[in-house]
Amino acid sequence: MSQRPLSGRVALVTGANHGIGAATAVQLAHLGADVFITYLALHGEGQPEAYAKARASGANEVVAQCETNGVRAIAIEADLIDPKTPALLFDRAETRLGSVDILINNASGWRKDTFRAAGPDRKNRPTERVSVATIDSQLLVDGRATGLLIGEFAARLMERGADWGRIVSLTSGGPMGFPGEVSYGAAKAALENFTMSAALELADIGVTANVVHPPVTNTGWVTPEIEAFVVRETNRTHIAQPGEIAEVIGWLCTEAARLVNGNIIRLR
């Protein structure tokens, strides 16, 4: 495989100011793609300090890291809860970098909620009771926005007669329920379904669509309680670093992965 297999491609990566999204933007730049980064700085309470700081950050540092690879990189802060945002992002990306070939659905409105009483969970993380606010902040970002982004991506590909595209979405599971994070699970179930539908509907125009399910990944939220939980769980192998997940996402975007389509790839 060429060291720059994505040269000439343009990637749109959501939620890329920190964590897996940031690492993915840098990895795609390393593979030669120009990168359009979107993010929303979020401020929350009751989170580990490193994670709270990362979520509230901008994306200038990520842009700079991308540019060290000799590619163009741009960041824009945008709220995916607004249904107008997906089309706006593609408009901006096309104006600044050109037509988008790669879509990475990484952004999340993550909040822990439950049907039971609010309070700390068994990993000592604060949990809210399910509400309009907790549902909307996640279903509208992880779910609805994913569908709208894929819709924009597909429409613009077909309009220009393109015959190549890549979609990779990030999940943590959810179709069989997600106790303690009920709205997050529902939102990720929607994301998975939108992506699998895209895999089936868009394959004939050269688009692959896959979902990556990372293991516990150290993006700043891994506490000693989480580490102990991973050690106890028999279906988890290790705690990953964002760059390890980004390597898999990057590979899925290359021509080497052209036969990989319609999969939920669980990493351990």
N, C-alpha and C positions, 0 to 999 in steps of 0.2 A: 504494500500500500504506500502511495506517495506520502511524503512527510507533510505535504500541504494539500490534502485531498479535497478540502472545501474552498480552495481558492476560487474567487469569483462568485461565491454564494453569499447571501445575506441571511442572517439569523435574527429572529425576534425572540428574546428571552424575558419572560415575566418574572417578577419577584427576584430580581438579580442584584440587589444591593448587598446581599450577604448570603452565607451558607451555600447550599447546593446550587442555587441560581447563579450566584457570583462565580463559583468555581466552574459552572457550565459555560458561562459567557467567556471566561478566560480560556477554557479548553477549546471551545469552538474557534476562538481567535488563533490559538496555537495551531489549529488545523487549517487555518487560512481564511476563515469566514469573516466578513465584516459583521459587526454585532450591534443591534439596536436593543438597548437595555431599558426595561420598564421596572418601576418599583413604587412603593408607597411607604414612606417612613411612618411606622406605627409606634405608639407609645402606650405601654401597658404596665399594670402593677402586678406584683406577686410573681414575677418571673426571675430566673437567675440573672444576675447583673450582666454577664457577658452576652446573654441572649437578648435581653432588653436593649442593650446598647447597639447590638447588631441590627435589630429590627428597626430602630429609630434612626439609623444612619442613612446618609446619601449614597450615591454610587460613583462619585468622582474617582475614588481609588480603584474601583473595578474597571472603569474606563481606561485609566492610566495603565493598568496591568494588561488589558487587551491590546492597547496601542503599542506596547513593547514588542508585540509580534508583527509589527509592520502593517497592521490592518486599521480600518476606520472603526471607531466605536463611539456611540452616542448614548446618553442616558436621558430619560424623561420620567418625571414623577407623575403618576396618573392613577386615579381611583377606578378600579375595575367594577366597582358596584354600580357606577354610572353606565347604563346600557349604550351610551354614545361612545364610550372610550375605545372599544375594540376597533371600530372603523377609523377613529381618529389616530390611533397608534399606527395602523397600516398606512394611512395617508402620510403621516410624519416620516415613517421609515422609508417609504417610496421616494419622498421628496429629498431626503438627506442621503440615503444610501442606495436606493434602487429597489426593485421588486423583491419581496421576501420569499425565500426558498425553504426556510427552516423555521418551524414554530415550536418553541419549548414552553409548555404550560406548567410553570412551577409556582406561580403566586398562590398564596393561601391566606384566607382571612381567619386563620386558626384561633379558636377560643374553646376552652374546655367547658362543656356543659353536660348536664345530666337530668334525667327525669326524677331523680331523688333530691334530697335536700342539698343545698350548697354547702361547701366545706372542703377541707383537704382530702385528696384521694390517698390510696395506700402508698403512693410514691411521694407523698407530702406536697402535691401540687394543688393550688387552689382551683376549685371547680364551681361554676355558676349553675343555677337552675335554668333549664331551657326556657327561652323567651324569644319574642320577635327579634330582638337585637342579636342574640347569639345565633339564631337560625339564619337571618338575612346576611350577617357579616360573612358567613361561610358558604351558604348555598349560592349567593349571588356572585361570589368571587370564584370559588373552586368549581362550582357547577355551571351557572348561567354564563358567566364570562368565558369559560372554556368553550362552550357551545358556540357563542358568538364569535370568538376568535377563530375557531376552526371554520366557521361559516364564511368569514371574511377571507381567510387564507384560501379556501377552496374556490370561492367565487372569482378571486383575482387571478389565481392560477389558470382557471378555465378561460377567463376573459382574454388572457394574453396567449393562450394556446400552449402553455408550458407542459412538459412531460416528465417533470421531476419535482419531488417535494418530500419533506420529512416533517413528521409531527411526533413529538415525544412529550408525554404528560407524566407528572409525578403523583404517586398515590401513597397512602399508608394503609390501604385496605378500606373496607366499609360495607360492601354488598351484603355481608352476613351479620351486620350489626357492629357497633363500636361502643361498648359500654364505657361510660365516663367521658366520652367525646361524641355524643350522639349526632350532633349537627355536622361535625367534621366528617364522621363516617358517611352520613347521607350525602354530603357534598362530594366526597371522593368517589362514592358509588356513581353519582351522576357524571363526574369527570371520566371515569373508566368507561362508562357506557357511550358517551359522546365519542371518545377516542376509538373504541372498537367499531362503532358505526362508520367512522371516517375510514378506518382500515378497509372495510368491506366496500364502501361506496366510491372511494377514490383510487383504489388500486389500479384501475384501468387507465388512469392518467399518470401513472408512475409515482404515486404518493404512497409512502409507507407510514403507518401510524402505530405506535407502540406505547405501552405504559411501563414505567420503571417503578418498582416498589422497593425502596432502599431498606436496609436494616436500620437499627437505631444509629443515627448519624450525629456526630459531635459538632453541632452548629452553635454551641454555646448553652444549650438547655440541659445537657447531660450532667446531672448531679450525682453525688455518691449513692443516693437512693436508686437512681436509674441504673448506675453501674451494677449495683447489687442485684437488681431485678434482672438484668441481662444475664448475669452469671447463673441465676437460678433457673431461667427459662431454657428448656431443652431444645426449642426450635429456633434459637438465636445463636449465632456463632461468635460474632464479635461486634464491637462498636466501630463503625466506619468513619472515615474522614470525608468531607465534601468532595475533595478531589478524586477520590476513588469512585464515587457515584458519577461524577462528571466524565470520567474516562469512558464509562459504559454508554452514557448519553451521546458523547461525541462519536463513538464508534457506530452507534445506531444511525447517525446522520451521514455516514460515509457510504460510498458505493459498495464497500465490502459487505454491508448489511442489507443489500437490496432485496434479499429473499426473506428477511425478517419482518413480518407484518402481522398485525392483529394479535400481539402477545402482551400479556401482563408478566413482566420479567421480574421475579422476586430475587433480590440479592440477599445474601446472608453473610 
